[in-house]
Amino acid sequence: DGETITLQIYDFLHDDKPDGTKAPLTIGMKNLMAATQNMNASATNVGGWESSLMRTTTMPVVFDKLPSDLQAIICEVNKKTSAGNLSTDIIISADKIFLFSQIEVDGLMNAVYKDEGKKYPLFTSYASRIKKLANGIGSANTWWLRSPNKEFVRSFKMVTSTGNTNDYKDARDKYGVAFGFCI
């Protein structure tokens, strides 16, 4: 739809492809998309990232809007996420574009979140996690992580406008989106 986004390198040889090899490069948004989105139409994290509206509906629409030459080189990677619904089970989904997990952005090794990947070296402080709407033109805003909250069935984890990840929001609320992909 003509929206401009700025991408940056998040890491090299970080993410696992379904065939067991490493994706050479992980790229992600420097800031947020212009429009905010909800994770689900209702206040639930049942099914986790795997079943979320964000993954099943929003991300495919976003992927289809990327330039065709970029789409052609994006590879699927395995993303680990808790199953939601207070579960400690980890589900692996093969994704071409994805949201980041709590541990991928803050590295905190607590409960379920420690099994959802490993920290990207790009995130070094609260300030490094602050993202602004509309590719940086708008104000700093809260943005979604794919990690379902392990204590409440209605919410997912997120990063606040101050860079803190130790919070969660109702899955039906609208917040910023910063996706990543691998080539």
VMD Tcl script that builds the backbone (N, CA, C; Angstrom):
set m [mol new atoms 549]
animate dup $m
set s [atomselect $m all]
$s set {name element resname resid chain x y z} {
  {N N ASP 1 A 0.826 -1.214 0.000}
  {CA C ASP 1 A 0.000 0.000 0.000}
  {C C ASP 1 A 0.856 1.258 0.000}
  {N N GLY 2 A 2.136 1.121 -0.271}
  {CA C GLY 2 A 3.027 2.265 -0.365}
  {C C GLY 2 A 3.715 2.652 0.929}
  {N N GLU 3 A 3.464 1.920 2.016}
  {CA C GLU 3 A 4.120 2.239 3.280}
  {C C GLU 3 A 5.613 1.932 3.171}
  {N N THR 4 A 6.428 2.844 3.669}
  {CA C THR 4 A 7.877 2.656 3.692}
  {C C THR 4 A 8.277 2.133 5.059}
  {N N ILE 5 A 9.129 1.117 5.053}
  {CA C ILE 5 A 9.682 0.609 6.308}
  {C C ILE 5 A 11.200 0.538 6.172}
  {N N THR 6 A 11.876 0.775 7.278}
  {CA C THR 6 A 13.326 0.675 7.307}
  {C C THR 6 A 13.690 -0.625 8.012}
  {N N LEU 7 A 14.548 -1.390 7.392}
  {CA C LEU 7 A 14.982 -2.674 7.939}
  {C C LEU 7 A 16.418 -2.566 8.424}
  {N N GLN 8 A 16.771 -3.444 9.354}
  {CA C GLN 8 A 18.147 -3.496 9.827}
  {C C GLN 8 A 18.533 -4.942 10.090}
  {N N ILE 9 A 19.809 -5.205 10.074}
  {CA C ILE 9 A 20.311 -6.545 10.359}
  {C C ILE 9 A 20.197 -6.793 11.856}
  {N N TYR 10 A 19.577 -7.907 12.224}
  {CA C TYR 10 A 19.451 -8.292 13.627}
  {C C TYR 10 A 20.564 -9.256 14.037}
  {N N ASP 11 A 20.933 -10.188 13.131}
  {CA C ASP 11 A 22.008 -11.126 13.464}
  {C C ASP 11 A 22.329 -11.992 12.254}
  {N N PHE 12 A 23.438 -12.716 12.360}
  {CA C PHE 12 A 23.874 -13.674 11.356}
  {C C PHE 12 A 23.809 -15.073 11.959}
  {N N LEU 13 A 23.381 -16.054 11.185}
  {CA C LEU 13 A 23.343 -17.460 11.599}
  {C C LEU 13 A 22.659 -17.644 12.962}
  {N N HIS 14 A 21.566 -16.973 13.154}
  {CA C HIS 14 A 20.847 -16.988 14.426}
  {C C HIS 14 A 19.676 -17.975 14.410}
  {N N ASP 15 A 18.903 -17.964 13.342}
  {CA C ASP 15 A 17.654 -18.726 13.285}
  {C C ASP 15 A 17.800 -20.044 12.535}
  {N N ASP 16 A 17.082 -21.055 13.029}
  {CA C ASP 16 A 17.124 -22.397 12.436}
  {C C ASP 16 A 16.079 -22.553 11.344}
  {N N LYS 17 A 16.527 -23.094 10.212}
  {CA C LYS 17 A 15.612 -23.436 9.129}
  {C C LYS 17 A 15.024 -24.826 9.407}
  {N N PRO 18 A 13.873 -25.143 8.830}
  {CA C PRO 18 A 13.270 -26.464 9.056}
  {C C PRO 18 A 14.177 -27.642 8.687}
  {N N ASP 19 A 15.133 -27.447 7.770}
  {CA C ASP 19 A 16.026 -28.540 7.371}
  {C C ASP 19 A 17.208 -28.722 8.329}
  {N N GLY 20 A 17.257 -27.925 9.419}
  {CA C GLY 20 A 18.313 -28.061 10.414}
  {C C GLY 20 A 19.507 -27.152 10.202}
  {N N THR 21 A 19.568 -26.446 9.084}
  {CA C THR 21 A 20.662 -25.496 8.850}
  {C C THR 21 A 20.278 -24.126 9.412}
  {N N LYS 22 A 21.228 -23.243 9.443}
  {CA C LYS 22 A 20.987 -21.886 9.930}
  {C C LYS 22 A 20.660 -20.953 8.762}
  {N N ALA 23 A 19.715 -20.059 8.978}
  {CA C ALA 23 A 19.461 -18.993 8.003}
  {C C ALA 23 A 20.637 -18.027 8.084}
  {N N PRO 24 A 21.202 -17.634 6.947}
  {CA C PRO 24 A 22.384 -16.770 6.982}
  {C C PRO 24 A 22.171 -15.418 7.668}
  {N N LEU 25 A 20.984 -14.836 7.518}
  {CA C LEU 25 A 20.786 -13.463 7.961}
  {C C LEU 25 A 19.371 -13.272 8.499}
  {N N THR 26 A 19.262 -12.644 9.665}
  {CA C THR 26 A 17.961 -12.245 10.202}
  {C C THR 26 A 17.863 -10.734 10.103}
  {N N ILE 27 A 16.757 -10.287 9.529}
  {CA C ILE 27 A 16.490 -8.867 9.321}
  {C C ILE 27 A 15.190 -8.525 10.031}
  {N N GLY 28 A 15.114 -7.324 10.582}
  {CA C GLY 28 A 13.888 -6.887 11.247}
  {C C GLY 28 A 13.669 -5.408 11.062}
  {N N MET 29 A 12.486 -4.972 11.441}
  {CA C MET 29 A 12.134 -3.562 11.319}
  {C C MET 29 A 12.881 -2.725 12.348}
  {N N LYS 30 A 13.338 -1.562 11.918}
  {CA C LYS 30 A 13.986 -0.626 12.833}
  {C C LYS 30 A 12.948 0.040 13.723}
  {N N ASN 31 A 11.779 0.320 13.181}
  {CA C ASN 31 A 10.693 0.929 13.929}
  {C C ASN 31 A 9.419 0.120 13.708}
  {N N LEU 32 A 8.271 0.751 13.762}
  {CA C LEU 32 A 6.987 0.065 13.671}
  {C C LEU 32 A 6.238 0.451 12.405}
  {N N MET 33 A 5.335 -0.423 12.024}
  {CA C MET 33 A 4.440 -0.092 10.924}
  {C C MET 33 A 3.578 1.100 11.343}
  {N N ALA 34 A 2.929 1.747 10.384}
  {CA C ALA 34 A 2.115 2.927 10.674}
  {C C ALA 34 A 0.875 2.572 11.484}
  {N N ALA 35 A 0.202 1.500 11.117}
  {CA C ALA 35 A -1.047 1.102 11.779}
  {C C ALA 35 A -0.768 0.122 12.916}
  {N N THR 36 A -1.500 0.268 13.994}
  {CA C THR 36 A -1.430 -0.689 15.087}
  {C C THR 36 A -2.353 -1.863 14.777}
  {N N GLN 37 A -2.088 -3.004 15.392}
  {CA C GLN 37 A -2.854 -4.229 15.136}
  {C C GLN 37 A -3.125 -4.937 16.454}
  {N N ASN 38 A -4.094 -5.843 16.440}
  {CA C ASN 38 A -4.315 -6.687 17.612}
  {C C ASN 38 A -3.746 -8.081 17.344}
  {N N MET 39 A -3.437 -8.800 18.396}
  {CA C MET 39 A -2.948 -10.176 18.256}
  {C C MET 39 A -4.090 -11.122 17.916}
  {N N ASN 40 A -5.247 -10.892 18.506}
  {CA C ASN 40 A -6.441 -11.703 18.268}
  {C C ASN 40 A -7.662 -10.802 18.307}
  {N N ALA 41 A -8.751 -11.262 17.736}
  {CA C ALA 41 A -9.992 -10.486 17.748}
  {C C ALA 41 A -10.638 -10.469 19.129}
  {N N SER 42 A -10.312 -11.446 19.950}
  {CA C SER 42 A -10.844 -11.505 21.309}
  {C C SER 42 A -9.690 -11.582 22.304}
  {N N ALA 43 A -10.022 -11.445 23.577}
  {CA C ALA 43 A -9.011 -11.431 24.633}
  {C C ALA 43 A -8.604 -12.858 24.991}
  {N N THR 44 A -7.766 -13.464 24.146}
  {CA C THR 44 A -7.302 -14.820 24.407}
  {C C THR 44 A -5.913 -15.045 23.804}
  {N N ASN 45 A -5.135 -15.892 24.473}
  {CA C ASN 45 A -3.870 -16.338 23.890}
  {C C ASN 45 A -3.891 -17.853 23.682}
  {N N VAL 46 A -5.080 -18.464 23.741}
  {CA C VAL 46 A -5.222 -19.901 23.501}
  {C C VAL 46 A -4.710 -20.210 22.093}
  {N N GLY 47 A -3.835 -21.186 21.985}
  {CA C GLY 47 A -3.206 -21.518 20.711}
  {C C GLY 47 A -1.924 -20.760 20.467}
  {N N GLY 48 A -1.638 -19.760 21.312}
  {CA C GLY 48 A -0.393 -19.004 21.218}
  {C C GLY 48 A -0.192 -18.310 19.888}
  {N N TRP 49 A 1.059 -18.067 19.556}
  {CA C TRP 49 A 1.441 -17.431 18.291}
  {C C TRP 49 A 0.940 -18.258 17.114}
  {N N GLU 50 A 1.061 -19.563 17.214}
  {CA C GLU 50 A 0.687 -20.471 16.123}
  {C C GLU 50 A -0.722 -20.203 15.608}
  {N N SER 51 A -1.674 -19.967 16.502}
  {CA C SER 51 A -3.073 -19.793 16.110}
  {C C SER 51 A -3.536 -18.344 16.109}
  {N N SER 52 A -2.663 -17.435 16.411}
  {CA C SER 52 A -3.075 -16.029 16.554}
  {C C SER 52 A -3.510 -15.421 15.219}
  {N N LEU 53 A -4.397 -14.457 15.323}
  {CA C LEU 53 A -4.834 -13.689 14.161}
  {C C LEU 53 A -3.639 -12.961 13.539}
  {N N MET 54 A -2.730 -12.504 14.380}
  {CA C MET 54 A -1.534 -11.820 13.881}
  {C C MET 54 A -0.741 -12.730 12.944}
  {N N ARG 55 A -0.552 -13.988 13.331}
  {CA C ARG 55 A 0.235 -14.920 12.509}
  {C C ARG 55 A -0.554 -15.425 11.303}
  {N N THR 56 A -1.815 -15.765 11.497}
  {CA C THR 56 A -2.586 -16.423 10.431}
  {C C THR 56 A -3.196 -15.461 9.424}
  {N N THR 57 A -3.404 -14.216 9.811}
  {CA C THR 57 A -4.059 -13.261 8.911}
  {C C THR 57 A -3.186 -12.040 8.617}
  {N N THR 58 A -2.715 -11.360 9.655}
  {CA C THR 58 A -1.971 -10.108 9.459}
  {C C THR 58 A -0.627 -10.344 8.776}
  {N N MET 59 A 0.164 -11.291 9.261}
  {CA C MET 59 A 1.495 -11.514 8.674}
  {C C MET 59 A 1.426 -11.950 7.205}
  {N N PRO 60 A 0.494 -12.825 6.789}
  {CA C PRO 60 A 0.400 -13.135 5.359}
  {C C PRO 60 A 0.068 -11.911 4.499}
  {N N VAL 61 A -0.783 -11.015 4.992}
  {CA C VAL 61 A -1.097 -9.791 4.249}
  {C C VAL 61 A 0.142 -8.920 4.127}
  {N N VAL 62 A 0.887 -8.786 5.219}
  {CA C VAL 62 A 2.128 -8.001 5.194}
  {C C VAL 62 A 3.122 -8.619 4.210}
  {N N PHE 63 A 3.282 -9.944 4.271}
  {CA C PHE 63 A 4.213 -10.618 3.364}
  {C C PHE 63 A 3.844 -10.340 1.908}
  {N N ASP 64 A 2.571 -10.417 1.592}
  {CA C ASP 64 A 2.115 -10.192 0.212}
  {C C ASP 64 A 2.376 -8.774 -0.272}
  {N N LYS 65 A 2.548 -7.827 0.643}
  {CA C LYS 65 A 2.822 -6.433 0.278}
  {C C LYS 65 A 4.311 -6.143 0.112}
  {N N LEU 66 A 5.163 -7.076 0.510}
  {CA C LEU 66 A 6.602 -6.885 0.327}
  {C C LEU 66 A 6.935 -6.984 -1.153}
  {N N PRO 67 A 8.000 -6.338 -1.596}
  {CA C PRO 67 A 8.405 -6.446 -3.004}
  {C C PRO 67 A 8.643 -7.918 -3.385}
  {N N SER 68 A 8.235 -8.289 -4.583}
  {CA C SER 68 A 8.318 -9.692 -5.020}
  {C C SER 68 A 9.753 -10.214 -5.026}
  {N N ASP 69 A 10.743 -9.367 -5.341}
  {CA C ASP 69 A 12.123 -9.839 -5.324}
  {C C ASP 69 A 12.593 -10.147 -3.896}
  {N N LEU 70 A 12.067 -9.432 -2.900}
  {CA C LEU 70 A 12.378 -9.732 -1.508}
  {C C LEU 70 A 11.646 -11.005 -1.065}
  {N N GLN 71 A 10.373 -11.123 -1.415}
  {CA C GLN 71 A 9.612 -12.337 -1.082}
  {C C GLN 71 A 10.337 -13.594 -1.565}
  {N N ALA 72 A 10.934 -13.513 -2.739}
  {CA C ALA 72 A 11.574 -14.674 -3.362}
  {C C ALA 72 A 12.797 -15.182 -2.594}
  {N N ILE 73 A 13.436 -14.327 -1.791}
  {CA C ILE 73 A 14.639 -14.768 -1.080}
  {C C ILE 73 A 14.410 -14.992 0.417}
  {N N ILE 74 A 13.221 -14.701 0.905}
  {CA C ILE 74 A 12.906 -14.949 2.317}
  {C C ILE 74 A 12.716 -16.444 2.529}
  {N N CYS 75 A 13.346 -16.979 3.563}
  {CA C CYS 75 A 13.226 -18.408 3.856}
  {C C CYS 75 A 12.428 -18.646 5.133}
  {N N GLU 76 A 11.834 -19.814 5.233}
  {CA C GLU 76 A 11.141 -20.208 6.454}
  {C C GLU 76 A 12.158 -20.531 7.534}
  {N N VAL 77 A 11.811 -20.141 8.758}
  {CA C VAL 77 A 12.612 -20.508 9.924}
  {C C VAL 77 A 11.669 -21.033 11.006}
  {N N ASN 78 A 12.231 -21.852 11.887}
  {CA C ASN 78 A 11.457 -22.397 13.002}
  {C C ASN 78 A 11.467 -21.394 14.149}
  {N N LYS 79 A 10.293 -20.962 14.561}
  {CA C LYS 79 A 10.170 -20.059 15.693}
  {C C LYS 79 A 9.480 -20.803 16.828}
  {N N LYS 80 A 10.084 -20.770 18.006}
  {CA C LYS 80 A 9.555 -21.462 19.181}
  {C C LYS 80 A 8.745 -20.484 20.027}
  {N N THR 81 A 7.593 -20.967 20.483}
  {CA C THR 81 A 6.715 -20.132 21.296}
  {C C THR 81 A 5.884 -21.017 22.200}
  {N N SER 82 A 5.609 -20.534 23.405}
  {CA C SER 82 A 4.731 -21.318 24.272}
  {C C SER 82 A 3.347 -21.405 23.657}
  {N N ALA 83 A 2.615 -22.440 24.046}
  {CA C ALA 83 A 1.326 -22.757 23.432}
  {C C ALA 83 A 0.193 -21.842 23.880}
  {N N GLY 84 A 0.434 -20.972 24.846}
  {CA C GLY 84 A -0.645 -20.129 25.352}
  {C C GLY 84 A -1.551 -20.918 26.282}
  {N N ASN 85 A -2.625 -20.298 26.740}
  {CA C ASN 85 A -3.598 -20.955 27.618}
  {C C ASN 85 A -2.929 -21.498 28.887}
  {N N LEU 86 A -1.952 -20.744 29.415}
  {CA C LEU 86 A -1.211 -21.082 30.641}
  {C C LEU 86 A -0.304 -22.296 30.484}
  {N N SER 87 A -0.104 -22.763 29.275}
  {CA C SER 87 A 0.701 -23.950 29.012}
  {C C SER 87 A 2.191 -23.627 29.033}
  {N N THR 88 A 2.993 -24.614 29.435}
  {CA C THR 88 A 4.450 -24.482 29.344}
  {C C THR 88 A 4.985 -25.230 28.121}
  {N N ASP 89 A 4.091 -25.849 27.343}
  {CA C ASP 89 A 4.506 -26.546 26.126}
  {C C ASP 89 A 5.018 -25.543 25.096}
  {N N ILE 90 A 6.053 -25.939 24.361}
  {CA C ILE 90 A 6.606 -25.102 23.303}
  {C C ILE 90 A 6.161 -25.660 21.951}
  {N N ILE 91 A 5.649 -24.767 21.122}
  {CA C ILE 91 A 5.236 -25.109 19.769}
  {C C ILE 91 A 6.250 -24.501 18.810}
  {N N ILE 92 A 6.614 -25.248 17.783}
  {CA C ILE 92 A 7.515 -24.733 16.754}
  {C C ILE 92 A 6.699 -24.481 15.504}
  {N N SER 93 A 6.745 -23.244 15.029}
  {CA C SER 93 A 6.050 -22.902 13.786}
  {C C SER 93 A 7.079 -22.489 12.743}
  {N N ALA 94 A 6.843 -22.897 11.507}
  {CA C ALA 94 A 7.711 -22.509 10.397}
  {C C ALA 94 A 7.144 -21.218 9.815}
  {N N ASP 95 A 7.898 -20.127 9.938}
  {CA C ASP 95 A 7.407 -18.811 9.540}
  {C C ASP 95 A 8.345 -18.126 8.560}
  {N N LYS 96 A 7.746 -17.434 7.588}
  {CA C LYS 96 A 8.531 -16.591 6.690}
  {C C LYS 96 A 8.705 -15.204 7.289}
  {N N ILE 97 A 7.658 -14.672 7.910}
  {CA C ILE 97 A 7.807 -13.438 8.682}
  {C C ILE 97 A 7.184 -13.686 10.051}
  {N N PHE 98 A 7.724 -13.025 11.059}
  {CA C PHE 98 A 7.353 -13.356 12.429}
  {C C PHE 98 A 7.518 -12.140 13.332}
  {N N LEU 99 A 6.870 -12.208 14.485}
  {CA C LEU 99 A 7.151 -11.271 15.562}
  {C C LEU 99 A 8.232 -11.897 16.428}
  {N N PHE 100 A 8.895 -11.099 17.216}
  {CA C PHE 100 A 9.963 -11.569 18.082}
  {C C PHE 100 A 9.389 -12.041 19.414}
  {N N SER 101 A 10.122 -12.925 20.100}
  {CA C SER 101 A 9.689 -13.417 21.413}
  {C C SER 101 A 10.335 -12.563 22.505}
  {N N GLN 102 A 9.865 -12.752 23.727}
  {CA C GLN 102 A 10.419 -11.974 24.842}
  {C C GLN 102 A 11.907 -12.236 25.005}
  {N N ILE 103 A 12.316 -13.478 25.009}
  {CA C ILE 103 A 13.737 -13.755 25.225}
  {C C ILE 103 A 14.606 -13.246 24.074}
  {N N GLU 104 A 14.051 -13.193 22.863}
  {CA C GLU 104 A 14.817 -12.696 21.719}
  {C C GLU 104 A 15.126 -11.204 21.839}
  {N N VAL 105 A 14.301 -10.461 22.589}
  {CA C VAL 105 A 14.557 -9.029 22.726}
  {C C VAL 105 A 15.142 -8.624 24.072}
  {N N ASP 106 A 14.921 -9.437 25.136}
  {CA C ASP 106 A 15.482 -9.010 26.424}
  {C C ASP 106 A 16.452 -10.007 27.053}
  {N N GLY 107 A 16.484 -11.245 26.578}
  {CA C GLY 107 A 17.437 -12.224 27.084}
  {C C GLY 107 A 17.165 -12.726 28.485}
  {N N LEU 108 A 16.064 -12.304 29.117}
  {CA C LEU 108 A 15.752 -12.760 30.471}
  {C C LEU 108 A 15.402 -14.242 30.454}
  {N N MET 109 A 15.990 -14.982 31.338}
  {CA C MET 109 A 15.815 -16.432 31.372}
  {C C MET 109 A 14.767 -16.816 32.420}
  {N N ASN 110 A 13.502 -16.473 32.168}
  {CA C ASN 110 A 12.483 -16.812 33.156}
  {C C ASN 110 A 11.434 -17.760 32.572}
  {N N ALA 111 A 11.140 -18.797 33.292}
  {CA C ALA 111 A 10.084 -19.775 33.017}
  {C C ALA 111 A 9.974 -20.150 31.545}
  {N N VAL 112 A 8.787 -20.074 31.000}
  {CA C VAL 112 A 8.496 -20.514 29.635}
  {C C VAL 112 A 9.325 -19.748 28.606}
  {N N TYR 113 A 9.526 -18.463 28.824}
  {CA C TYR 113 A 10.134 -17.626 27.800}
  {C C TYR 113 A 11.559 -18.014 27.437}
  {N N LYS 114 A 12.278 -18.684 28.327}
  {CA C LYS 114 A 13.663 -19.057 28.036}
  {C C LYS 114 A 13.762 -20.056 26.887}
  {N N ASP 115 A 12.683 -20.777 26.598}
  {CA C ASP 115 A 12.703 -21.781 25.532}
  {C C ASP 115 A 12.179 -21.247 24.197}
  {N N GLU 116 A 11.941 -19.942 24.109}
  {CA C GLU 116 A 11.388 -19.355 22.894}
  {C C GLU 116 A 12.453 -18.740 21.986}
  {N N GLY 117 A 13.671 -19.212 22.087}
  {CA C GLY 117 A 14.735 -18.715 21.230}
  {C C GLY 117 A 15.898 -18.194 22.037}
  {N N LYS 118 A 16.720 -17.360 21.384}
  {CA C LYS 118 A 17.841 -16.733 22.077}
  {C C LYS 118 A 17.915 -15.271 21.663}
  {N N LYS 119 A 18.507 -14.479 22.522}
  {CA C LYS 119 A 18.536 -13.035 22.354}
  {C C LYS 119 A 19.289 -12.617 21.086}
  {N N TYR 120 A 18.712 -11.628 20.399}
  {CA C TYR 120 A 19.412 -10.993 19.283}
  {C C TYR 120 A 20.360 -9.944 19.862}
  {N N PRO 121 A 21.616 -9.912 19.424}
  {CA C PRO 121 A 22.600 -8.994 19.996}
  {C C PRO 121 A 22.274 -7.518 19.772}
  {N N LEU 122 A 21.380 -7.229 18.875}
  {CA C LEU 122 A 20.969 -5.854 18.594}
  {C C LEU 122 A 20.326 -5.190 19.812}
  {N N PHE 123 A 19.653 -5.992 20.644}
  {CA C PHE 123 A 18.939 -5.459 21.798}
  {C C PHE 123 A 19.858 -5.469 23.027}
  {N N THR 124 A 20.396 -4.314 23.357}
  {CA C THR 124 A 21.381 -4.211 24.428}
  {C C THR 124 A 20.880 -3.474 25.661}
  {N N SER 125 A 19.755 -2.763 25.532}
  {CA C SER 125 A 19.256 -1.933 26.630}
  {C C SER 125 A 17.794 -1.598 26.385}
  {N N TYR 126 A 17.185 -0.943 27.361}
  {CA C TYR 126 A 15.815 -0.453 27.157}
  {C C TYR 126 A 15.755 0.430 25.915}
  {N N ALA 127 A 16.699 1.334 25.782}
  {CA C ALA 127 A 16.701 2.281 24.666}
  {C C ALA 127 A 16.758 1.565 23.316}
  {N N SER 128 A 17.472 0.438 23.240}
  {CA C SER 128 A 17.591 -0.285 21.970}
  {C C SER 128 A 16.288 -0.965 21.565}
  {N N ARG 129 A 15.341 -1.064 22.497}
  {CA C ARG 129 A 14.052 -1.709 22.209}
  {C C ARG 129 A 12.932 -0.707 21.933}
  {N N ILE 130 A 13.204 0.568 22.040}
  {CA C ILE 130 A 12.174 1.582 21.783}
  {C C ILE 130 A 11.978 1.713 20.281}
  {N N LYS 131 A 10.716 1.610 19.870}
  {CA C LYS 131 A 10.370 1.728 18.451}
  {C C LYS 131 A 9.232 2.725 18.300}
  {N N LYS 132 A 9.250 3.442 17.176}
  {CA C LYS 132 A 8.258 4.478 16.908}
  {C C LYS 132 A 7.358 4.070 15.744}
  {N N LEU 133 A 6.122 4.520 15.818}
  {CA C LEU 133 A 5.155 4.258 14.758}
  {C C LEU 133 A 5.573 4.923 13.453}
  {N N ALA 134 A 4.995 4.448 12.366}
  {CA C ALA 134 A 5.146 5.047 11.033}
  {C C ALA 134 A 6.611 5.169 10.621}
  {N N ASN 135 A 7.351 4.058 10.809}
  {CA C ASN 135 A 8.753 4.002 10.384}
  {C C ASN 135 A 9.617 5.045 11.080}
  {N N GLY 136 A 9.251 5.390 12.319}
  {CA C GLY 136 A 10.046 6.330 13.095}
  {C C GLY 136 A 9.561 7.761 13.068}
  {N N ILE 137 A 8.572 8.051 12.232}
  {CA C ILE 137 A 8.037 9.419 12.150}
  {C C ILE 137 A 7.099 9.697 13.318}
  {N N GLY 138 A 6.368 8.667 13.760}
  {CA C GLY 138 A 5.407 8.816 14.856}
  {C C GLY 138 A 6.082 8.741 16.217}
  {N N SER 139 A 5.242 8.619 17.225}
  {CA C SER 139 A 5.740 8.576 18.593}
  {C C SER 139 A 6.142 7.156 18.990}
  {N N ALA 140 A 6.959 7.071 20.041}
  {CA C ALA 140 A 7.328 5.765 20.593}
  {C C ALA 140 A 6.051 5.068 21.034}
  {N N ASN 141 A 5.964 3.781 20.759}
  {CA C ASN 141 A 4.733 3.057 21.048}
  {C C ASN 141 A 5.035 1.650 21.547}
  {N N THR 142 A 4.102 1.092 22.274}
  {CA C THR 142 A 4.156 -0.296 22.698}
  {C C THR 142 A 4.076 -1.181 21.457}
  {N N TRP 143 A 4.861 -2.299 21.455}
  {CA C TRP 143 A 4.790 -3.224 20.321}
  {C C TRP 143 A 4.734 -4.661 20.793}
  {N N TRP 144 A 4.025 -5.459 19.996}
  {CA C TRP 144 A 3.741 -6.853 20.325}
  {C C TRP 144 A 4.957 -7.764 20.217}
  {N N LEU 145 A 5.001 -8.745 21.115}
  {CA C LEU 145 A 5.893 -9.896 21.006}
  {C C LEU 145 A 5.018 -11.123 20.772}
  {N N ARG 146 A 5.566 -12.173 20.234}
  {CA C ARG 146 A 4.753 -13.366 19.955}
  {C C ARG 146 A 4.534 -14.242 21.195}
  {N N SER 147 A 5.165 -13.928 22.300}
  {CA C SER 147 A 5.095 -14.726 23.524}
  {C C SER 147 A 3.754 -14.550 24.240}
  {N N PRO 148 A 2.964 -15.635 24.371}
  {CA C PRO 148 A 1.740 -15.546 25.163}
  {C C PRO 148 A 2.107 -15.358 26.636}
  {N N ASN 149 A 1.309 -14.606 27.344}
  {CA C ASN 149 A 1.547 -14.429 28.770}
  {C C ASN 149 A 1.324 -15.763 29.463}
  {N N LYS 150 A 2.235 -16.155 30.332}
  {CA C LYS 150 A 2.139 -17.452 31.004}
  {C C LYS 150 A 1.242 -17.422 32.229}
  {N N GLU 151 A 0.812 -16.228 32.647}
  {CA C GLU 151 A -0.008 -16.108 33.853}
  {C C GLU 151 A -1.469 -15.782 33.577}
  {N N PHE 152 A -1.767 -15.223 32.416}
  {CA C PHE 152 A -3.130 -14.825 32.077}
  {C C PHE 152 A -3.465 -15.296 30.672}
  {N N VAL 153 A -4.586 -15.925 30.508}
  {CA C VAL 153 A -4.969 -16.514 29.234}
  {C C VAL 153 A -5.427 -15.470 28.208}
  {N N ARG 154 A -5.575 -14.228 28.628}
  {CA C ARG 154 A -6.108 -13.205 27.726}
  {C C ARG 154 A -5.044 -12.345 27.046}
  {N N SER 155 A -3.760 -12.570 27.333}
  {CA C SER 155 A -2.779 -11.580 26.909}
  {C C SER 155 A -1.493 -12.167 26.321}
  {N N PHE 156 A -0.765 -11.303 25.632}
  {CA C PHE 156 A 0.553 -11.591 25.076}
  {C C PHE 156 A 1.542 -10.583 25.657}
  {N N LYS 157 A 2.810 -10.913 25.621}
  {CA C LYS 157 A 3.870 -10.020 26.082}
  {C C LYS 157 A 4.096 -8.932 25.035}
  {N N MET 158 A 4.707 -7.851 25.478}
  {CA C MET 158 A 4.992 -6.744 24.573}
  {C C MET 158 A 6.150 -5.921 25.111}
  {N N VAL 159 A 6.600 -4.982 24.284}
  {CA C VAL 159 A 7.633 -4.034 24.683}
  {C C VAL 159 A 6.946 -2.680 24.816}
  {N N THR 160 A 7.147 -2.022 25.949}
  {CA C THR 160 A 6.503 -0.727 26.163}
  {C C THR 160 A 7.231 0.381 25.397}
  {N N SER 161 A 6.622 1.544 25.399}
  {CA C SER 161 A 7.220 2.698 24.720}
  {C C SER 161 A 8.515 3.159 25.387}
  {N N THR 162 A 8.823 2.624 26.582}
  {CA C THR 162 A 10.085 2.941 27.261}
  {C C THR 162 A 11.111 1.818 27.128}
  {N N GLY 163 A 10.760 0.733 26.405}
  {CA C GLY 163 A 11.694 -0.356 26.166}
  {C C GLY 163 A 11.615 -1.498 27.152}
  {N N ASN 164 A 10.706 -1.455 28.105}
  {CA C ASN 164 A 10.545 -2.518 29.095}
  {C C ASN 164 A 9.772 -3.689 28.487}
  {N N THR 165 A 10.202 -4.920 28.760}
  {CA C THR 165 A 9.491 -6.099 28.255}
  {C C THR 165 A 8.719 -6.834 29.346}
  {N N ASN 166 A 8.787 -6.380 30.547}
  {CA C ASN 166 A 8.167 -7.091 31.655}
  {C C ASN 166 A 6.711 -6.653 31.830}
  {N N ASP 167 A 5.918 -6.763 30.771}
  {CA C ASP 167 A 4.524 -6.365 30.794}
  {C C ASP 167 A 3.757 -7.180 29.763}
  {N N TYR 168 A 2.460 -7.062 29.776}
  {CA C TYR 168 A 1.610 -7.798 28.844}
  {C C TYR 168 A 0.364 -6.980 28.567}
  {N N LYS 169 A -0.286 -7.257 27.446}
  {CA C LYS 169 A -1.487 -6.536 27.056}
  {C C LYS 169 A -2.533 -7.518 26.548}
  {N N ASP 170 A -3.785 -7.118 26.702}
  {CA C ASP 170 A -4.938 -7.865 26.238}
  {C C ASP 170 A -4.789 -8.124 24.735}
  {N N ALA 171 A -4.975 -9.359 24.308}
  {CA C ALA 171 A -4.744 -9.748 22.914}
  {C C ALA 171 A -5.616 -9.009 21.901}
  {N N ARG 172 A -6.740 -8.457 22.340}
  {CA C ARG 172 A -7.622 -7.759 21.394}
  {C C ARG 172 A -7.274 -6.279 21.249}
  {N N ASP 173 A -6.370 -5.765 22.103}
  {CA C ASP 173 A -5.964 -4.366 22.011}
  {C C ASP 173 A -5.016 -4.170 20.829}
  {N N LYS 174 A -4.935 -2.960 20.348}
  {CA C LYS 174 A -4.092 -2.660 19.184}
  {C C LYS 174 A -2.810 -1.958 19.621}
  {N N TYR 175 A -1.676 -2.546 19.189}
  {CA C TYR 175 A -0.361 -1.992 19.473}
  {C C TYR 175 A 0.519 -2.115 18.233}
  {N N GLY 176 A 1.720 -1.597 18.333}
  {CA C GLY 176 A 2.632 -1.575 17.203}
  {C C GLY 176 A 3.096 -2.952 16.757}
  {N N VAL 177 A 3.528 -3.003 15.486}
  {CA C VAL 177 A 4.016 -4.243 14.884}
  {C C VAL 177 A 5.401 -4.012 14.308}
  {N N ALA 178 A 6.348 -4.853 14.732}
  {CA C ALA 178 A 7.704 -4.877 14.181}
  {C C ALA 178 A 8.011 -6.338 13.862}
  {N N PHE 179 A 8.050 -6.660 12.587}
  {CA C PHE 179 A 8.274 -8.058 12.184}
  {C C PHE 179 A 9.714 -8.262 11.744}
  {N N GLY 180 A 10.071 -9.532 11.673}
  {CA C GLY 180 A 11.381 -9.940 11.185}
  {C C GLY 180 A 11.245 -11.048 10.167}
  {N N PHE 181 A 12.350 -11.328 9.485}
  {CA C PHE 181 A 12.392 -12.433 8.517}
  {C C PHE 181 A 13.852 -12.816 8.290}
  {N N CYS 182 A 14.044 -13.924 7.627}
  {CA C CYS 182 A 15.401 -14.400 7.345}
  {C C CYS 182 A 15.604 -14.610 5.854}
  {N N ILE 183 A 16.845 -14.419 5.432}
  {CA C ILE 183 A 17.215 -14.711 4.047}
  {C C ILE 183 A 18.476 -15.563 4.047}
}
mol reanalyze $m
mol bondsrecalc $m
mol representation Tube
mol addrep $m
